[in-house]
Amino acid sequence: MRRGFFITFEGGEGAGKSTQIRLLAEHLRADGHEVIETREPGGSPGAEAVRHVILSGAAEPFGPTLEAILFAAARLDHLEQIIRPAIARGAVVLCDRFVDSSRVYQGVTGGIDNEFMTALERVTVAGTMPDLTLILDLEAEEGLRRATERRGEAVADRFEKEMLEIHRQRRDAFLDIAARDPERCVVVESSAPPDDVARQVSEAVRRVMEKRLVQENGKAEDV
Ligand code: TYD
C-alpha cells in the first residue's frame, strides 16, 4: 500500500485554520483521496478526554510543565490510534495544530525549558513528522482582533497590550520554525480572502505530492 500524507496547519488563533482544512479536504476528496480531518489537542477518544482536562482549565493550577506533558500524552495517543494507521493505509491526514503548537505555546510563550520540550517531542512524535506544515500567518493585531471577536468577549485595556505582545511572540516563533525547516514548512499569508488562501494551500500540497512522485519514480528507475 502506498504511504499517505500527513499535513498540519499551524498559526495563532483566528488565522482561519479550520476554514482552510475544510476547503482543502473538499478539494482532495474531489480528486479521489481518502481524507481524515483531525485536530490537536484531541482527535482520538483518549486525546479528546485529555483535551477536555486541558481546555477546561482544570490542569492550569498544576503549572505549565504538567500541561505540556498532557498535550504530549494526547499527541501520543492521537498518533497511535488515528494518524499513523491512516497514513499507513494511504490516506491524507489534515491536522489542526500539531507539535509546532507545543514548541510555540509551551516552549516559547509558556517558558518551558528547551531541553525538556525536545525530549518530550522525541518520545511522543517519535519520527512521525508532517510531510507538510502550513503556517497561516497573520499580523498580531489582526489575529488578536479576530480571536477576541470570535470569543465574543471584550478585552480589558490593561490586558490588551500584554495579549498583543504574546500574539507577536507566537507569530515570530512560528515564522522562526518555518525559516529553520523550509523543507517541511510553507508560510501562507492568511489576511487574504479565504479562496485566495485556499489556492496557495492547494498549490503547496500539489508540490509536496509531486515531489513524492518524482522520488518514487527515481527509486523505481534505480532498481
Ligand atoms: P482550540 O479551541 O482548538 O483553538 P484554536 O482554534 O486556536 O486551535 O484550542 C487549542 C488551544 O490549545 C490553542 O490555544 C493552542 C493550544 N495548544 C497548545 O498550547 N499546545 C499544543 O500543543 C496544542 C496542540 C494546542
Residues whose N, C-alpha, C, O or C-beta is under 5 A from the ligand:
A	BS01	TYD	E13 E40 P41 F71 R97 F98 S101 S102 Y105
